[in-house]
Amino acid sequence: MVNVEKGLLVTTDPAMQQFLKHLDQERAVQQSGSFIVRELDERHMLIDPRVRTQLDQKIDDLMDSLTPEQFGKDA
């Protein structure tokens, strides 16, 4: 018997993989079920392709929160 699962292959560093796991556990992207289809190793995982747009937005939000403003509000 063959099991086939459709997924989007994601290559990340270990820190981003932990962030994705956190989003998955908190159901921050998909309300029902897990969006992580399979963890392959510490740098690769398969995710549900239907959540790509939402994940991109969550990652952009994280990166924006970690990036200091280039100019002050008075500039």
C-alpha positions as CSV (number, residue, x, y, z in Angstrom):
1,M,0.0,0.0,0.0
2,V,1.3,3.5,-0.9
3,N,0.5,6.6,1.1
4,V,0.7,9.8,-0.9
5,E,0.7,13.2,0.8
6,K,0.7,16.5,-1.1
7,G,3.0,19.1,0.4
8,L,5.2,22.1,-0.3
9,L,8.8,21.4,0.4
10,V,10.3,24.1,2.7
11,T,14.0,24.5,3.4
12,T,14.7,26.6,6.5
13,D,17.3,27.1,9.2
14,P,16.5,25.4,12.5
15,A,15.3,28.7,14.1
16,M,12.7,29.3,11.4
17,Q,11.6,25.6,11.6
18,Q,11.0,26.2,15.3
19,F,8.9,29.3,14.5
20,L,6.8,27.3,12.0
21,K,6.3,24.6,14.6
22,H,5.2,27.2,17.1
23,L,2.7,28.6,14.5
24,D,1.4,25.1,13.9
25,Q,1.0,24.3,17.6
26,E,-0.8,27.6,18.2
27,R,-3.1,27.1,15.2
28,A,-2.1,30.6,14.2
29,V,-2.4,29.9,10.5
30,Q,-4.9,27.1,10.0
31,Q,-7.7,26.6,12.5
32,S,-8.4,22.9,12.0
33,G,-5.5,20.5,12.0
34,S,-1.8,20.8,11.4
35,F,-0.4,22.6,8.4
36,I,2.9,20.7,8.8
37,V,2.5,17.5,6.7
38,R,5.9,16.0,7.7
39,E,9.2,17.0,9.2
40,L,11.9,15.5,7.1
41,D,15.0,16.7,9.0
42,E,16.2,19.8,10.9
43,R,16.2,21.9,7.7
44,H,13.3,20.5,5.6
45,M,9.6,19.9,6.0
46,L,6.5,19.5,4.0
47,I,3.7,21.9,4.6
48,D,0.1,22.2,3.4
49,P,0.4,24.3,0.2
50,R,-3.0,26.0,0.9
51,V,-1.4,28.0,3.8
52,R,1.5,29.4,1.9
53,T,0.1,32.9,1.6
54,Q,-0.8,33.1,5.3
55,L,2.6,31.7,6.3
56,D,4.4,34.3,4.1
57,Q,2.4,37.1,5.9
58,K,3.3,35.7,9.4
59,I,7.0,35.4,8.4
60,D,6.9,39.0,7.0
61,D,5.3,40.2,10.3
62,L,8.0,38.5,12.3
63,M,10.8,40.0,10.2
64,D,9.3,43.4,10.4
65,S,9.1,43.2,14.2
66,L,12.8,42.2,14.4
67,T,14.0,45.0,12.1
68,P,14.6,48.4,13.7
69,E,13.1,51.5,11.9
70,Q,15.8,53.1,9.7
71,F,14.6,56.6,10.4
72,G,13.0,58.1,13.6
73,K,9.5,59.4,13.6
74,D,10.8,63.0,13.5
75,A,12.7,62.5,10.2
